Amino acid sequence: MKKSTQAFIYASLSVILWGTIPTAFKIALAELSIVTMLGITTLVSTAVLFIIMVLTGKLSLIRQTSVRDLLWSALFGLISPVGYYLILLTAYSRLPGQVAQPINMIWPIILVFFSIPLLGQRIPARSFVALFISLIGVYIIASQGAPLSPGRSDTLGVMLALVSGVLWALYFVLNVRDKRDESVKLFTSFLFGSFYMLILMISGGSFSQAASFRGIAASAYCGFFEMGITFWLWLKALQLSETTDKVSNLVYFAPFISLLLLHFIIDEPVYYTTPVGLLLIIGSVIYQNRSAKA
């Protein structure tokens, strides 16, 4: 089998699995508190990432971790999974899944604005155009089928979804400055994240709360596929691909898969404004990236 074919298969699996996550989020949040759900998800993700480290022979790289690296990991773990997912899951608890996920997808545009102070890069004019277009898309999605009657969506939920995108962009650009192996960075940050979440769960009495099997299963599913095995599949796709552009663009199919699953599994009505706004956001990201290459 050609490497390009393998790359396409790995990338497609990743996109399909990521497309299932919003539905799993909503199922878990209907059964568990945000802290309990995220605690389970983080612990499962950490265990999966550890197994991946062992199977890929990268566990020995942890020995090369310096005190400075550990401090970076402690910061990364605080940003994600803890801060990022607490904010994102709160947005999911207040909004339909089809609203929360697309709004979060503006992070590639926000990333460019963080690149100035943190990476010393210049903001091109196209980024402002892309940001404007994406914000129009956010407004249309948030209208939930009534673009001429604003205010239908939970305002705080929309703001939290936007903040989560900003936080993920910050996490991404800080990771660029950390030159360690990607698997090592992700595992050590989630290890710290698990420690933080255990503290939150103990202090919040999560262990004394009754938890449904459905909620635990959905949370474990998110831990396995959101940042666990799917991360490895995506990295394999990028490594096998001749050019990352074709593989990377596949990720834009994930929100549309999510729309179908949210509708057919948890009966979430699909507003016509969601795909319209989503196309604007995705279009603005592609416009920014292609203009940058030109």
C-alpha positions as CSV (number, residue, x, y, z in Angstrom):
1,M,0.0,0.0,0.0
2,K,1.3,3.4,-1.0
3,K,2.3,5.8,1.8
4,S,-0.1,8.4,0.5
5,T,-3.0,5.9,0.7
6,Q,-2.0,5.0,4.3
7,A,-1.8,8.7,5.2
8,F,-5.3,9.2,3.8
9,I,-6.7,6.2,5.8
10,Y,-5.1,7.4,9.1
11,A,-6.3,10.9,8.5
12,S,-9.8,9.8,7.6
13,L,-10.0,7.7,10.8
14,S,-8.9,10.6,12.8
15,V,-11.5,12.9,11.3
16,I,-14.3,10.4,11.8
17,L,-13.3,9.8,15.4
18,W,-13.0,13.6,16.1
19,G,-16.4,14.0,14.5
20,T,-18.0,11.8,17.2
21,I,-16.6,13.8,20.1
22,P,-19.2,16.6,20.4
23,T,-21.9,13.9,20.7
24,A,-19.9,12.1,23.4
25,F,-19.4,15.4,25.2
26,K,-23.2,16.1,25.3
27,I,-24.0,12.5,26.5
28,A,-21.4,12.7,29.2
29,L,-22.4,16.2,30.4
30,A,-26.0,15.0,30.6
31,E,-25.0,12.5,33.2
32,L,-21.9,13.9,35.0
33,S,-20.6,17.2,36.3
34,I,-18.0,19.0,34.2
35,V,-15.2,18.3,36.7
36,T,-16.1,14.6,37.1
37,M,-16.3,14.2,33.3
38,L,-13.1,16.0,32.6
39,G,-11.3,14.1,35.4
40,I,-12.3,10.7,33.9
41,T,-11.4,11.9,30.4
42,T,-8.0,13.3,31.4
43,L,-7.0,10.1,33.3
44,V,-8.0,7.9,30.4
45,S,-6.1,10.1,27.9
46,T,-3.0,10.0,30.1
47,A,-3.2,6.2,30.3
48,V,-3.6,5.9,26.5
49,L,-0.7,8.3,25.9
50,F,1.5,6.3,28.2
51,I,0.7,3.1,26.3
52,I,1.5,4.8,23.0
53,M,4.8,6.0,24.5
54,V,5.6,2.4,25.4
55,L,4.6,0.9,22.1
56,T,6.4,3.5,20.0
57,G,9.6,3.2,22.1
58,K,9.6,6.8,23.2
59,L,9.3,6.3,26.9
60,S,13.1,6.6,27.3
61,L,12.9,10.1,26.0
62,I,11.3,11.2,29.3
63,R,14.7,10.7,31.0
64,Q,16.0,13.6,28.9
65,T,13.4,15.9,30.5
66,S,15.0,18.8,32.3
67,V,13.5,20.8,35.2
68,R,12.8,23.6,32.7
69,D,10.9,21.1,30.5
70,L,8.9,19.9,33.6
71,L,7.9,23.5,34.3
72,W,6.7,23.9,30.7
73,S,4.7,20.7,31.0
74,A,3.2,21.9,34.3
75,L,2.1,25.1,32.4
76,F,0.8,23.2,29.4
77,G,-1.2,20.8,31.7
78,L,-2.8,23.8,33.3
79,I,-3.8,25.3,30.0
80,S,-4.8,22.0,28.4
81,P,-6.4,19.7,29.4
82,V,-7.5,21.7,32.5
83,G,-8.3,25.3,31.5
84,Y,-9.2,24.7,27.9
85,Y,-11.5,21.8,28.5
86,L,-13.2,23.3,31.6
87,I,-14.1,26.3,29.5
88,L,-15.0,24.3,26.4
89,L,-17.2,21.8,28.3
90,T,-18.9,24.7,30.1
91,A,-19.7,26.1,26.7
92,Y,-21.0,22.7,25.6
93,S,-23.2,22.5,28.7
94,R,-24.9,25.8,27.8
95,L,-25.1,25.5,24.0
96,P,-26.1,23.0,21.4
97,G,-23.2,20.9,20.3
98,Q,-23.6,22.3,16.7
99,V,-23.0,25.8,18.1
100,A,-20.2,25.2,20.5
101,Q,-17.9,23.2,18.2
102,P,-17.9,25.5,15.1
103,I,-17.2,28.6,17.2
104,N,-14.2,26.9,18.8
105,M,-12.8,26.4,15.3
106,I,-11.7,30.0,14.9
107,W,-8.5,29.2,16.8
108,P,-6.3,29.0,13.7
109,I,-7.0,32.6,13.0
110,I,-6.4,33.7,16.6
111,L,-3.2,31.8,16.4
112,V,-1.8,34.3,13.9
113,F,-2.4,37.2,16.3
114,F,-0.6,35.4,19.1
115,S,2.4,34.8,16.8
116,I,3.5,38.4,17.0
117,P,4.4,38.8,20.7
118,L,5.3,35.1,21.2
119,L,7.1,34.2,17.9
120,G,8.0,37.6,16.6
121,Q,6.0,37.3,13.4
122,R,4.1,40.0,11.6
123,I,0.3,40.1,11.3
124,P,-0.6,40.3,7.6
125,A,-3.7,42.2,6.5
126,R,-5.4,39.0,5.3
127,S,-5.6,37.9,8.9
128,F,-7.9,40.8,9.8
129,V,-10.1,40.0,6.8
130,A,-10.2,36.3,7.9
131,L,-11.0,37.2,11.5
132,F,-13.9,39.5,10.3
133,I,-15.3,36.8,8.1
134,S,-15.0,34.2,10.9
135,L,-16.8,36.5,13.4
136,I,-19.6,36.9,10.9
137,G,-19.8,33.1,10.8
138,V,-19.8,33.0,14.6
139,Y,-22.7,35.4,14.7
140,I,-24.7,33.4,12.1
141,I,-24.1,30.1,14.0
142,A,-25.0,31.7,17.4
143,S,-28.3,32.9,15.9
144,Q,-29.6,29.3,15.9
145,G,-31.7,29.7,12.8
146,A,-32.7,33.3,13.3
147,P,-29.9,35.6,12.1
148,L,-32.1,38.7,12.1
149,S,-33.1,38.1,15.8
150,P,-29.8,38.0,17.8
151,G,-29.7,36.7,21.3
152,R,-31.2,33.2,20.9
153,S,-28.0,31.5,22.0
154,D,-26.7,31.7,25.6
155,T,-24.4,34.7,25.4
156,L,-22.0,33.4,28.1
157,G,-21.8,30.1,26.3
158,V,-20.9,31.8,23.1
159,M,-18.2,33.8,24.8
160,L,-16.8,30.7,26.5
161,A,-16.6,28.9,23.2
162,L,-14.7,31.9,21.8
163,V,-12.4,32.0,24.8
164,S,-11.7,28.3,24.4
165,G,-10.5,28.9,20.9
166,V,-8.3,31.7,22.1
167,L,-6.8,29.5,24.8
168,W,-6.2,26.7,22.4
169,A,-4.3,29.1,20.0
170,L,-2.2,30.2,23.0
171,Y,-1.5,26.5,23.9
172,F,-0.5,25.8,20.3
173,V,1.9,28.7,19.8
174,L,3.6,28.0,23.2
175,N,4.1,24.4,22.1
176,V,5.9,25.6,19.0
177,R,8.5,27.1,21.3
178,D,9.0,23.7,23.1
179,K,11.2,21.6,20.8
180,R,10.7,18.3,22.6
181,D,9.1,15.3,20.9
182,E,5.4,15.8,20.4
183,S,4.4,12.6,22.2
184,V,6.6,13.4,25.2
185,K,5.1,16.9,25.4
186,L,1.5,15.7,25.3
187,F,2.0,12.9,27.8
188,T,3.8,15.0,30.4
189,S,1.3,17.8,30.1
190,F,-1.6,15.4,30.5
191,L,0.2,13.8,33.5
192,F,0.3,17.2,35.2
193,G,-3.3,17.7,34.0
194,S,-4.4,14.5,35.7
195,F,-2.8,15.7,38.9
196,Y,-4.6,19.0,38.7
197,M,-7.9,17.3,38.0
198,L,-7.6,14.8,40.8
199,I,-7.2,17.8,43.2
200,L,-10.3,19.4,41.7
201,M,-12.3,16.1,41.9
202,I,-11.3,15.5,45.6
203,S,-12.0,19.1,46.6
204,G,-15.3,19.1,44.7
205,G,-16.5,15.8,46.1
206,S,-16.6,14.1,42.7
207,F,-15.7,10.7,44.1
208,S,-18.7,10.7,46.5
209,Q,-21.2,11.5,43.7
210,A,-23.3,8.8,42.1
211,A,-22.1,8.3,38.5
212,S,-24.0,6.6,35.7
213,F,-22.3,4.0,33.6
214,R,-23.5,5.9,30.5
215,G,-21.7,9.0,31.7
216,I,-18.5,7.2,32.6
217,A,-18.5,5.3,29.3
218,A,-18.9,8.5,27.3
219,S,-16.2,10.3,29.3
220,A,-13.8,7.4,28.8
221,Y,-14.6,7.4,25.1
222,C,-13.7,11.1,24.9
223,G,-10.4,10.3,26.8
224,F,-9.5,7.5,24.4
225,F,-10.3,9.3,21.1
226,E,-10.1,13.1,21.7
227,M,-6.4,13.2,22.7
228,G,-5.5,9.6,22.9
229,I,-5.3,7.1,20.0
230,T,-6.6,9.7,17.5
231,F,-3.6,12.0,18.2
232,W,-1.3,9.1,17.2
233,L,-3.3,8.3,14.1
234,W,-3.1,12.0,13.0
235,L,0.6,12.1,13.6
236,K,1.1,9.0,11.5
237,A,-1.0,10.6,8.7
238,L,1.2,13.7,8.7
239,Q,4.4,11.6,8.7
240,L,3.3,9.4,5.8
241,S,1.8,12.2,3.7
242,E,3.9,13.6,0.9
243,T,2.4,17.1,1.6
244,T,0.6,17.9,4.8
245,D,-1.9,20.2,3.0
246,K,-4.1,17.5,1.6
247,V,-4.2,15.7,5.0
248,S,-4.7,18.8,7.1
249,N,-7.7,19.9,5.0
250,L,-9.6,16.7,5.8
251,V,-10.0,18.0,9.4
252,Y,-12.7,20.4,8.1
253,F,-15.0,17.5,7.5
254,A,-15.2,16.7,11.2
255,P,-17.8,19.4,12.1
256,F,-20.1,18.2,9.4
257,I,-19.8,14.6,10.7
258,S,-20.6,16.0,14.1
259,L,-23.8,17.7,12.8
260,L,-25.1,14.4,11.5
261,L,-24.3,12.5,14.7
262,L,-25.7,15.2,17.0
263,H,-28.9,15.1,15.0
264,F,-29.4,11.3,14.7
265,I,-28.0,10.2,18.1
266,I,-29.2,12.9,20.5
267,D,-31.9,14.4,18.3
268,E,-30.4,17.8,18.2
269,P,-32.2,19.9,15.5
270,V,-29.9,21.2,12.8
271,Y,-30.3,24.9,12.2
272,Y,-29.7,26.0,8.6
273,T,-27.5,28.8,9.9
274,T,-25.0,26.2,11.4
275,P,-23.6,24.9,8.0
276,V,-23.7,28.5,6.6
277,G,-21.7,29.9,9.5
278,L,-19.4,26.9,9.5
279,L,-18.6,27.3,5.9
280,L,-17.7,31.0,6.5
281,I,-15.3,30.1,9.4
282,I,-13.7,27.2,7.5
283,G,-13.5,29.4,4.3
284,S,-11.8,32.2,6.3
285,V,-9.2,29.8,7.7
286,I,-8.4,28.3,4.3
287,Y,-8.2,31.8,2.8
288,Q,-5.7,32.8,5.4
289,N,-3.6,29.7,4.9
290,R,-3.6,29.9,1.1
291,S,-2.8,33.6,1.1
292,A,0.1,32.9,3.4
293,K,1.6,30.3,1.1
294,A,1.1,32.6,-1.9
